[in-house]
């Protein structure tokens, strides 16, 4: 398996694409207005969010999500 590292802008664009495809414009606007860069502790949040996960388990969850999304 090879890993492609996207630019920050590519990642932001992909995230915005997901939001605009799955949320009404009013919710996208509200979410973007409450996001604040530089606040919180990403490392602590990440450790809590992914506690007990491995790259393999996260990959499996991402694949399962992708398959569910294609069925819609």
CNS distance restraints for C-alpha pairs under 8 A (distance, minus, plus):
assign (resid   6 and name CA) (resid  10 and name CA) 6.00 0.50 0.50
assign (resid   6 and name CA) (resid  11 and name CA) 6.48 0.50 0.50
assign (resid   7 and name CA) (resid  11 and name CA) 6.42 0.50 0.50
assign (resid   8 and name CA) (resid  12 and name CA) 6.19 0.50 0.50
assign (resid   9 and name CA) (resid  13 and name CA) 6.06 0.50 0.50
assign (resid  10 and name CA) (resid  14 and name CA) 6.14 0.50 0.50
assign (resid  11 and name CA) (resid  15 and name CA) 6.19 0.50 0.50
assign (resid  12 and name CA) (resid  16 and name CA) 6.19 0.50 0.50
assign (resid  13 and name CA) (resid  17 and name CA) 6.11 0.50 0.50
assign (resid  14 and name CA) (resid  18 and name CA) 6.29 0.50 0.50
assign (resid  15 and name CA) (resid  19 and name CA) 6.23 0.50 0.50
assign (resid  16 and name CA) (resid  20 and name CA) 6.05 0.50 0.50
assign (resid  17 and name CA) (resid  21 and name CA) 6.11 0.50 0.50
assign (resid  18 and name CA) (resid  22 and name CA) 6.18 0.50 0.50
assign (resid  19 and name CA) (resid  23 and name CA) 5.62 0.50 0.50
assign (resid  19 and name CA) (resid  28 and name CA) 6.35 0.50 0.50
assign (resid  20 and name CA) (resid  24 and name CA) 6.82 0.50 0.50
assign (resid  20 and name CA) (resid  25 and name CA) 6.71 0.50 0.50
assign (resid  20 and name CA) (resid  28 and name CA) 6.61 0.50 0.50
assign (resid  23 and name CA) (resid  27 and name CA) 6.13 0.50 0.50
assign (resid  23 and name CA) (resid  28 and name CA) 6.28 0.50 0.50
assign (resid  24 and name CA) (resid  28 and name CA) 6.48 0.50 0.50
assign (resid  25 and name CA) (resid  29 and name CA) 6.10 0.50 0.50
assign (resid  26 and name CA) (resid  30 and name CA) 6.16 0.50 0.50
assign (resid  27 and name CA) (resid  31 and name CA) 6.01 0.50 0.50
assign (resid  28 and name CA) (resid  32 and name CA) 6.12 0.50 0.50
assign (resid  29 and name CA) (resid  33 and name CA) 6.11 0.50 0.50
assign (resid  30 and name CA) (resid  34 and name CA) 6.44 0.50 0.50
assign (resid  31 and name CA) (resid  35 and name CA) 6.37 0.50 0.50
assign (resid  41 and name CA) (resid  45 and name CA) 6.16 0.50 0.50
assign (resid  42 and name CA) (resid  46 and name CA) 5.84 0.50 0.50
assign (resid  43 and name CA) (resid  47 and name CA) 6.17 0.50 0.50
assign (resid  44 and name CA) (resid  48 and name CA) 6.25 0.50 0.50
assign (resid  45 and name CA) (resid  49 and name CA) 5.98 0.50 0.50
assign (resid  46 and name CA) (resid  50 and name CA) 5.88 0.50 0.50
assign (resid  46 and name CA) (resid  51 and name CA) 8.00 0.50 0.50
assign (resid  47 and name CA) (resid  51 and name CA) 5.52 0.50 0.50
assign (resid  53 and name CA) (resid  57 and name CA) 5.92 0.50 0.50
assign (resid  53 and name CA) (resid  58 and name CA) 6.48 0.50 0.50
assign (resid  54 and name CA) (resid  58 and name CA) 6.13 0.50 0.50
assign (resid  55 and name CA) (resid  59 and name CA) 5.99 0.50 0.50
assign (resid  56 and name CA) (resid  60 and name CA) 6.21 0.50 0.50
assign (resid  57 and name CA) (resid  61 and name CA) 6.28 0.50 0.50
assign (resid  58 and name CA) (resid  62 and name CA) 6.11 0.50 0.50
assign (resid  59 and name CA) (resid  63 and name CA) 6.16 0.50 0.50
assign (resid  60 and name CA) (resid  64 and name CA) 6.18 0.50 0.50
assign (resid  61 and name CA) (resid  65 and name CA) 6.11 0.50 0.50
assign (resid  62 and name CA) (resid  66 and name CA) 6.10 0.50 0.50
assign (resid  63 and name CA) (resid  67 and name CA) 6.22 0.50 0.50
assign (resid  64 and name CA) (resid  68 and name CA) 6.25 0.50 0.50
assign (resid  65 and name CA) (resid  69 and name CA) 6.08 0.50 0.50
assign (resid  66 and name CA) (resid  70 and name CA) 6.29 0.50 0.50
assign (resid  67 and name CA) (resid  71 and name CA) 6.63 0.50 0.50
assign (resid  68 and name CA) (resid  72 and name CA) 7.03 0.50 0.50
